[in-house]
Amino acid sequence: MRALALAAFFALAITAVFASLAFFNETQYSINATLPPVMKDGNLSLYPLARAYWAPAGGYNVTYYIMKFVPGWPEYYEVGVFVPKFTGWSASLQRLSQIGTANYAISLDGSVEISSYQSSGPPVPTPATVTWTSISSQRYSVLAQAVFQNGGISAVQLVNFTALPMSRLYSYVFTCPSYSISSFNSSSPWLYLITTGKSEANVTSGILYTDGKNGWAAGFVNVTQWLGSPIPASSSFTVYYYLQASLTGNDYLQVNFFISSSPNDPKPYLEVIYYYSVNGRSPANLSKYIYGYSVPYISIYLNITNKKKQWLPLSIPQVYSTGYIVGFALVTYSPNGNTIIEWKNVNLTETQCPLPSNWSVYGQSAAQTSSALVLQGSPYVVFYRSLISGALTYISNFTGAGTYAVFSQSLTPIFGVNISGDNFYALCGSTSVYLGNYPASAWVELRPLNDWGDIILRDVYGNILARYGCFYSAQPAYVGYSTAALLRVYNITALG
């Protein structure tokens, strides 16, 4: 598809060249092509995000301006400048053709020349800055005719503007693994249905039924078999339960967890029982029935909603402070009666987990939690990784107090932002510039270009809230975060 599009474009460019010959003396045309009165230069600081070059086509010098963009987000750059060799020349643009669709505008010194809705613009004095604004999700090209005039002399050259969408090169969401059972299956090798007395346990349409009749009924999940290894006992747990009738007397709803001391040990040393009962305070411990031996247990009373015939959530923020979960059981216990509880939508989420690979930490402390990377300076911490090859922009979302920056090899910030709540400061070396208070800010972009550091604050839709840029001479090496306080980082994406 791309090869066809490029071939079609070049064919279009050549067609436009020969069509233009009808308006110009051939000798004059040749002079204008080989000795342009106005130079069309590119902004070298933006390379490689934006670049400019020229190539001959059918006698014309065709100037190409290429710009990359984040799909769906506004872009705004001064991509070049029209510089006259002699005074007195004006410049204007006329659109000849377009491939692809976009919302764009190309201006000379602030005067819109061509856009999505405008095919030509007025002449402006040179030198004139070429500004390109764009919102698009796909590649597009605009072929324009640059008309240069000085008194009664006119010269025409072709200018091609091509915008290319960036590709995602790296993306990481700072969160911990989450494991779910959305639908139970009685044939799952890690699910065991265990009962005592006249109790019953079964699975119907993905729902686990536990019917305690003068005993207990349990659906036991062997976590080691299910996930391949135990998970930290500090994980959070949720499940939805459905009471056929409200619990009364000594009936129990229970969730029993079996804890080992090592991730390599599938055998528990402790049973942690979460339970609810109106009057009962002696829940059933099940380790000897499930594992064949008894272990010490602790019981923790749950304050849940005791309402019948509705699905209700049961949430445990942290199962236990130490160890690893090797299994858990969803239990109905009715010592002297008959109680039915249904279960669905189990979720276990690790609340702390190892830091992502390819990232490094200097100082204390950095912890990856279920919702964010938490950096807490004690007294100072830097969390960083090497720049991604080919990346043009790094987009991140974070809150708190600290710095998001491009760092040198010595972990010195080259450019970036410092935040404190909703207050943002642009950092350029040792210089700090207040950008303002932006509670609507959702994303910060850092663009380490040729020798230009571009800092962009955007809202959730990608609209630009604030922008700051500066030249730098140090060699960028890393992207990352630092704080002497508390900073929460949620994600980072590199595009190029």
C-alpha positions as CSV (number, residue, x, y, z in Angstrom):
1,M,0.0,0.0,0.0
2,R,2.8,2.5,0.9
3,A,4.7,1.7,-2.3
4,L,1.6,2.4,-4.3
5,A,0.9,5.6,-2.5
6,L,4.4,6.9,-3.0
7,A,4.4,5.9,-6.7
8,A,1.1,7.7,-7.2
9,F,2.4,10.7,-5.4
10,F,5.6,11.0,-7.6
11,A,3.5,10.5,-10.7
12,L,1.2,13.3,-9.4
13,A,4.2,15.6,-8.8
14,I,5.6,15.1,-12.3
15,T,2.2,15.7,-13.8
16,A,1.9,19.0,-11.9
17,V,5.4,20.0,-13.1
18,F,4.5,19.6,-16.8
19,A,1.1,21.2,-16.3
20,S,2.8,24.3,-14.9
21,L,5.0,24.6,-17.9
22,A,2.1,26.1,-19.8
23,F,2.3,29.3,-17.8
24,F,6.0,30.0,-18.0
25,N,8.6,30.6,-20.7
26,E,10.8,27.4,-20.8
27,T,14.0,29.4,-20.5
28,Q,12.7,31.4,-17.5
29,Y,11.4,28.2,-16.0
30,S,14.8,26.6,-16.2
31,I,16.5,29.5,-14.6
32,N,14.1,29.6,-11.8
33,A,14.5,25.8,-11.2
34,T,18.3,25.9,-11.1
35,L,18.8,29.2,-9.4
36,P,15.9,29.7,-7.0
37,P,15.5,33.2,-5.7
38,V,14.2,32.0,-2.4
39,M,15.8,29.2,-0.4
40,K,13.5,26.8,1.4
41,D,15.4,25.7,4.5
42,G,14.5,23.1,7.2
43,N,14.6,23.5,11.0
44,L,17.6,21.3,11.8
45,S,16.8,21.3,15.5
46,L,13.7,19.2,14.9
47,Y,15.5,16.4,13.2
48,P,14.6,13.5,12.9
49,L,11.0,14.4,13.9
50,A,10.9,16.9,11.0
51,R,13.3,17.2,8.2
52,A,13.6,18.9,4.8
53,Y,15.5,18.1,1.6
54,W,15.1,18.7,-2.1
55,A,15.2,16.6,-5.2
56,P,14.9,17.4,-8.9
57,A,11.7,16.3,-10.7
58,G,11.0,17.2,-14.4
59,G,13.1,20.4,-14.2
60,Y,11.9,21.6,-10.9
61,N,13.7,21.6,-7.6
62,V,11.1,19.9,-5.4
63,T,11.5,20.7,-1.7
64,Y,10.2,18.0,0.7
65,Y,9.1,18.8,4.3
66,I,8.6,15.6,6.3
67,M,7.0,15.6,9.7
68,K,6.1,12.8,12.1
69,F,3.1,13.0,14.4
70,V,1.4,11.2,17.3
71,P,-1.8,9.7,15.7
72,G,-4.9,11.6,16.7
73,W,-3.1,14.4,18.6
74,P,-2.4,18.0,17.5
75,E,1.1,18.8,16.2
76,Y,2.5,22.3,15.8
77,Y,6.0,23.0,14.5
78,E,8.0,25.6,12.6
79,V,9.4,23.1,10.1
80,G,11.4,25.6,8.0
81,V,11.9,29.1,6.6
82,F,11.8,30.7,3.2
83,V,14.9,32.8,2.9
84,P,15.5,35.1,-0.1
85,K,18.8,35.5,-1.8
86,F,18.0,39.1,-2.4
87,T,15.5,41.5,-0.9
88,G,12.1,42.3,-2.2
89,W,10.8,38.7,-2.7
90,S,7.4,37.6,-1.4
91,A,6.1,34.0,-1.2
92,S,2.8,32.3,-1.3
93,L,1.5,28.7,-1.5
94,Q,-1.1,27.1,-3.7
95,R,-2.2,23.5,-3.2
96,L,-2.0,21.4,-6.3
97,S,-3.0,18.0,-5.0
98,Q,-3.4,16.0,-1.8
99,I,-3.2,12.3,-0.9
100,G,-4.8,11.2,2.3
101,T,-7.0,13.1,4.7
102,A,-6.2,15.3,7.7
103,N,-7.0,18.4,9.6
104,Y,-4.0,20.6,8.8
105,A,-2.9,24.2,8.1
106,I,0.4,25.4,6.6
107,S,1.3,29.0,7.2
108,L,3.9,31.5,6.2
109,D,4.8,34.0,9.0
110,G,1.4,33.3,10.6
111,S,-0.6,33.7,7.4
112,V,-2.5,30.5,6.5
113,E,-1.6,29.6,2.9
114,I,-3.1,26.1,2.5
115,S,-5.3,24.0,4.8
116,S,-7.9,21.3,4.9
117,Y,-10.4,24.0,3.7
118,Q,-8.1,26.5,1.9
119,S,-6.2,25.9,-1.4
120,S,-4.2,29.1,-1.6
121,G,-3.1,32.1,0.4
122,P,-1.8,35.7,0.1
123,P,1.8,36.6,-0.6
124,V,3.9,37.4,2.4
125,P,7.4,39.1,2.6
126,T,10.4,36.9,2.9
127,P,12.1,35.6,5.0
128,A,9.0,33.8,6.2
129,T,8.7,31.0,8.7
130,V,6.9,27.8,7.6
131,T,4.5,26.6,10.3
132,W,2.7,23.3,10.0
133,T,-0.2,22.3,12.3
134,S,-1.8,18.9,11.9
135,I,-4.2,16.4,13.4
136,S,-4.4,13.1,11.7
137,S,-4.4,9.4,12.3
138,Q,-2.9,8.4,8.9
139,R,-0.2,9.4,6.4
140,Y,-1.0,12.2,4.1
141,S,0.9,14.3,1.5
142,V,0.1,17.8,0.1
143,L,1.8,19.0,-3.1
144,A,1.9,22.8,-3.2
145,Q,3.2,25.4,-5.7
146,A,5.4,28.0,-4.1
147,V,5.1,31.3,-6.0
148,F,7.8,33.8,-5.4
149,Q,7.3,37.4,-6.7
150,N,9.5,40.5,-6.9
151,G,8.0,43.3,-8.9
152,G,7.0,41.8,-12.3
153,I,9.2,38.8,-11.9
154,S,7.7,35.5,-10.8
155,A,9.2,32.1,-10.0
156,V,7.5,28.9,-9.2
157,Q,8.7,25.8,-7.4
158,L,7.1,22.7,-5.9
159,V,6.9,22.0,-2.2
160,N,5.8,18.6,-0.9
161,F,4.5,18.3,2.7
162,T,4.3,14.7,3.9
163,A,3.1,13.7,7.4
164,L,3.8,10.3,8.8
165,P,2.2,8.7,11.9
166,M,4.6,7.6,14.6
167,S,4.6,4.0,15.6
168,R,4.6,2.6,19.2
169,L,8.1,1.4,20.1
170,Y,7.7,0.8,23.8
171,S,4.9,0.9,26.3
172,Y,4.6,0.0,29.9
173,V,1.8,0.3,32.4
174,F,3.1,0.3,36.0
175,T,0.9,-2.3,37.6
176,C,1.2,-5.7,39.0
177,P,-0.2,-9.0,37.6
178,S,-3.8,-9.7,38.1
179,Y,-5.4,-13.2,37.8
180,S,-9.1,-13.9,37.4
181,I,-11.6,-16.7,37.2
182,S,-14.5,-15.3,35.4
183,S,-16.2,-18.7,34.9
184,F,-15.8,-21.8,36.9
185,N,-15.4,-25.2,35.1
186,S,-15.7,-28.5,37.0
187,S,-13.2,-30.1,34.7
188,S,-10.5,-27.6,35.5
189,P,-7.6,-29.6,37.0
190,W,-6.9,-27.0,39.6
191,L,-10.5,-26.9,41.0
192,Y,-11.5,-29.4,43.7
193,L,-15.1,-29.8,45.0
194,I,-14.9,-31.0,48.6
195,T,-17.7,-31.6,51.1
196,T,-18.5,-33.1,54.5
197,G,-21.8,-34.4,55.9
198,K,-24.7,-34.1,53.5
199,S,-23.2,-31.0,51.9
200,E,-23.0,-30.6,48.1
201,A,-20.7,-28.6,45.7
202,N,-21.0,-28.3,42.0
203,V,-20.6,-26.0,39.0
204,T,-23.4,-24.9,36.8
205,S,-23.2,-22.4,33.9
206,G,-19.8,-21.1,35.3
207,I,-21.2,-20.5,38.8
208,L,-19.8,-22.4,41.8
209,Y,-22.5,-23.6,44.2
210,T,-21.7,-24.6,47.7
211,D,-24.5,-26.0,49.8
212,G,-23.7,-26.6,53.4
213,K,-25.9,-29.3,55.1
214,N,-24.8,-30.2,58.6
215,G,-21.2,-29.7,57.4
216,W,-19.3,-27.7,54.9
217,A,-19.0,-27.5,51.1
218,A,-16.0,-26.0,49.4
219,G,-14.6,-25.1,46.0
220,F,-10.8,-25.3,46.4
221,V,-8.5,-23.7,43.9
222,N,-5.0,-25.0,43.9
223,V,-3.2,-21.7,43.0
224,T,0.1,-23.5,42.3
225,Q,-1.6,-25.7,39.7
226,W,-3.7,-22.8,38.3
227,L,-0.9,-20.2,37.9
228,G,2.2,-22.4,37.9
229,S,3.5,-21.0,41.1
230,P,2.2,-19.4,44.4
231,I,1.6,-15.6,44.5
232,P,2.5,-13.2,47.3
233,A,0.1,-13.3,50.2
234,S,0.1,-9.5,50.2
235,S,-2.2,-9.7,47.1
236,S,-5.7,-8.4,47.2
237,F,-8.7,-10.7,46.6
238,T,-12.2,-10.1,45.4
239,V,-15.1,-12.4,44.7
240,Y,-18.9,-12.0,44.1
241,Y,-21.3,-14.1,46.3
242,Y,-25.0,-14.7,46.1
243,L,-27.0,-15.8,49.2
244,Q,-30.1,-18.0,48.5
245,A,-31.2,-16.8,51.9
246,S,-29.8,-14.4,54.4
247,L,-27.4,-16.1,56.8
248,T,-28.7,-16.7,60.3
249,G,-27.5,-18.3,63.5
250,N,-24.2,-20.2,63.2
251,D,-24.2,-20.4,59.3
252,Y,-20.9,-19.3,57.8
253,L,-19.6,-17.7,54.6
254,Q,-15.8,-18.4,54.4
255,V,-12.8,-17.8,52.2
256,N,-9.9,-19.9,53.4
257,F,-6.4,-19.1,52.2
258,F,-3.4,-21.5,52.5
259,I,-0.1,-19.8,53.0
260,S,3.4,-21.2,52.4
261,S,6.7,-19.6,53.5
262,S,8.4,-19.7,50.1
263,P,7.4,-19.3,46.4
264,N,9.1,-22.7,45.8
265,D,7.1,-24.5,48.5
266,P,3.6,-25.7,47.5
267,K,2.8,-26.8,51.0
268,P,1.1,-24.4,53.5
269,Y,2.3,-23.7,57.0
270,L,-0.6,-21.4,57.8
271,E,-4.4,-21.2,57.1
272,V,-5.9,-17.7,57.1
273,I,-9.7,-17.8,57.3
274,Y,-11.9,-14.8,56.4
275,Y,-15.5,-15.4,57.5
276,Y,-18.9,-14.0,58.2
277,S,-21.5,-15.4,60.5
278,V,-24.3,-13.8,62.5
279,N,-23.6,-15.7,65.8
280,G,-20.8,-18.1,65.0
281,R,-17.2,-17.4,65.8
282,S,-15.6,-20.8,65.0
283,P,-15.2,-21.1,61.3
284,A,-14.1,-24.4,59.7
285,N,-10.4,-24.9,59.2
286,L,-9.9,-27.2,56.2
287,S,-6.1,-27.8,55.8
288,K,-6.3,-31.5,57.0
289,Y,-9.1,-32.3,54.5
290,I,-7.3,-30.6,51.6
291,Y,-3.6,-31.2,52.3
292,G,-3.8,-34.2,54.6
293,Y,-2.4,-32.5,57.6
294,S,-3.3,-29.7,60.0
295,V,-1.6,-26.3,60.2
296,P,-2.1,-23.4,62.5
297,Y,-4.9,-21.0,61.5
298,I,-6.0,-17.5,62.2
299,S,-9.6,-16.3,61.6
300,I,-10.6,-12.8,60.6
301,Y,-14.2,-11.6,60.8
302,L,-15.6,-10.0,57.6
303,N,-18.1,-7.2,57.7
304,I,-20.1,-8.0,54.6
305,T,-23.7,-7.4,53.4
306,N,-26.1,-10.1,54.5
307,K,-28.8,-9.8,51.8
308,K,-30.4,-12.6,49.9
309,K,-30.8,-13.0,46.1
310,Q,-28.4,-10.4,44.8
311,W,-24.8,-10.6,43.7
312,L,-22.5,-8.7,46.1
313,P,-18.8,-8.1,46.2
314,L,-16.4,-9.4,48.9
315,S,-13.1,-7.6,48.9
316,I,-9.9,-8.3,50.9
317,P,-7.3,-5.6,50.4
318,Q,-4.4,-7.8,51.6
319,V,-4.8,-11.5,52.3
320,Y,-1.8,-11.7,54.6
321,S,1.3,-9.7,55.3
322,T,3.9,-12.4,54.6
323,G,4.3,-15.6,52.6
324,Y,2.7,-17.0,49.5
325,I,-0.8,-18.1,48.6
326,V,-0.7,-21.8,47.4
327,G,-4.5,-22.2,47.4
328,F,-7.8,-20.9,48.6
329,A,-11.3,-22.3,49.2
330,L,-14.8,-20.7,48.8
331,V,-16.8,-22.3,51.6
332,T,-20.3,-22.6,53.0
333,Y,-20.4,-24.0,56.5
334,S,-23.7,-24.9,58.2
335,P,-23.1,-27.0,61.3
336,N,-26.8,-27.5,62.0
337,G,-28.8,-26.6,58.9
338,N,-28.8,-26.0,55.2
339,T,-27.2,-22.9,53.6
340,I,-26.5,-22.3,49.9
341,I,-24.0,-19.7,48.6
342,E,-23.1,-19.1,44.9
343,W,-19.7,-17.7,43.8
344,K,-18.3,-16.0,40.6
345,N,-15.7,-13.6,39.3
346,V,-12.7,-14.3,41.4
347,N,-9.8,-11.9,41.2
348,L,-6.3,-11.9,42.8
349,T,-4.1,-8.9,42.2
350,E,-0.5,-8.7,43.4
351,T,-0.2,-5.5,45.4
352,Q,3.6,-5.4,45.0
353,C,5.8,-7.0,42.4
354,P,9.3,-6.8,40.9
355,L,10.3,-3.6,39.0
356,P,10.2,-3.9,35.2
357,S,13.2,-5.2,33.3
358,N,15.6,-2.6,31.7
359,W,14.8,-0.1,34.4
360,S,17.3,0.9,37.1
361,V,17.1,2.6,40.5
362,Y,19.5,5.0,42.1
363,G,18.8,5.7,45.8
364,Q,15.7,4.7,47.8
365,S,13.0,3.8,47.3
366,A,11.0,2.4,44.3
367,A,8.2,-0.1,44.5
368,Q,5.8,-1.3,41.8
369,T,2.3,-1.7,43.2
370,S,-1.0,-2.8,41.7
371,S,-1.9,0.7,40.7
372,A,1.4,2.6,40.1
373,L,5.1,2.8,40.4
374,V,5.7,4.5,43.8
375,L,8.8,6.5,44.2
376,Q,9.6,7.9,47.6
377,G,12.8,9.8,48.1
378,S,14.7,8.8,51.2
379,P,16.3,11.3,50.7
380,Y,16.4,11.0,46.9
381,V,15.5,8.4,44.2
382,V,16.0,8.2,40.5
383,F,14.2,5.6,38.4
384,Y,15.4,5.5,34.8
385,R,16.0,3.5,31.7
386,S,18.0,3.9,28.5
387,L,16.4,5.9,25.6
388,I,14.6,3.7,23.1
389,S,16.3,3.5,19.7
390,G,14.3,5.5,17.2
391,A,12.0,7.1,19.7
392,L,11.0,10.7,19.1
393,T,8.7,11.2,22.0
394,Y,8.1,9.8,25.5
395,I,4.6,10.2,26.9
396,S,3.9,9.6,30.6
397,N,1.2,10.1,33.2
398,F,2.2,10.7,36.8
399,T,1.1,12.5,40.0
400,G,2.6,13.8,43.2
401,A,5.8,15.8,43.5
402,G,9.0,15.1,41.5
403,T,10.6,15.3,38.1
404,Y,10.1,13.6,34.7
405,A,13.1,14.2,32.5
406,V,15.6,13.1,30.0
407,F,18.9,12.5,31.8
408,S,22.5,12.5,30.9
409,Q,24.9,9.6,31.6
410,S,25.5,11.1,35.1
411,L,21.8,11.2,35.8
412,T,21.7,15.0,35.6
413,P,18.4,16.2,34.1
414,I,18.9,17.7,30.7
415,F,15.3,18.8,30.2
416,G,11.9,17.8,31.5
417,V,9.2,18.9,34.0
418,N,8.9,19.2,37.7
419,I,5.5,18.9,39.3
420,S,4.1,19.6,42.7
421,G,0.4,18.7,42.6
422,D,-1.1,20.5,39.6
423,N,1.8,23.0,39.3
424,F,4.2,22.4,36.5
425,Y,7.7,23.8,35.9
426,A,9.8,23.3,32.8
427,L,13.4,22.3,33.5
428,C,16.2,23.2,31.1
429,G,19.5,22.2,32.7
430,S,19.7,24.2,35.9
431,T,16.9,26.6,34.8
432,S,13.3,26.2,36.0
433,V,10.4,28.0,34.4
434,Y,6.9,28.0,35.9
435,L,4.4,26.8,33.3
436,G,1.3,27.2,35.4
437,N,-1.4,25.3,37.3
438,Y,-3.0,22.6,35.1
439,P,-5.4,20.3,36.9
440,A,-6.6,19.0,33.5
441,S,-3.1,17.8,32.5
442,A,-3.1,14.1,31.8
443,W,0.0,13.6,29.7
444,V,3.5,15.0,29.6
445,E,5.6,14.5,26.5
446,L,9.4,14.8,26.3
447,R,10.9,15.0,22.8
448,P,14.8,14.8,22.7
449,L,15.4,16.0,19.2
450,N,18.6,17.0,17.4
451,D,19.6,19.7,19.9
452,W,16.2,20.7,21.0
453,G,14.3,19.5,24.1
454,D,10.5,19.8,23.5
455,I,8.2,19.7,26.6
456,I,4.5,19.4,26.0
457,L,1.6,19.2,28.5
458,R,-1.6,17.7,27.1
459,D,-5.1,17.0,28.4
460,V,-6.7,13.6,28.3
461,Y,-7.7,14.2,24.6
462,G,-4.2,15.3,23.6
463,N,-4.9,19.0,23.4
464,I,-1.9,21.1,24.1
465,L,-2.2,22.9,27.5
466,A,1.4,24.3,27.7
467,R,4.7,23.9,25.9
468,Y,8.3,24.8,26.5
469,G,11.5,24.1,24.6
470,C,15.2,24.7,25.0
471,F,18.5,23.9,23.3
472,Y,20.8,21.5,25.0
473,S,24.4,20.4,24.5
474,A,24.6,17.4,26.8
475,Q,24.2,13.9,25.4
476,P,20.8,12.4,26.3
477,A,21.2,8.9,27.8
478,Y,18.1,8.1,29.9
479,V,14.5,8.9,30.4
480,G,13.0,8.6,33.9
481,Y,11.8,10.1,37.1
482,S,13.3,11.5,40.3
483,T,11.9,12.7,43.6
484,A,12.9,13.7,47.1
485,A,9.2,13.4,48.1
486,L,6.5,11.1,46.7
487,L,5.8,10.5,43.0
488,R,3.3,8.0,41.5
489,V,4.0,7.0,37.9
490,Y,1.2,5.2,36.0
491,N,2.6,4.6,32.5
492,I,5.1,5.5,29.8
493,T,5.0,5.1,26.0
494,A,7.7,5.8,23.4
495,L,6.7,6.6,19.8
496,G,8.9,7.0,16.8
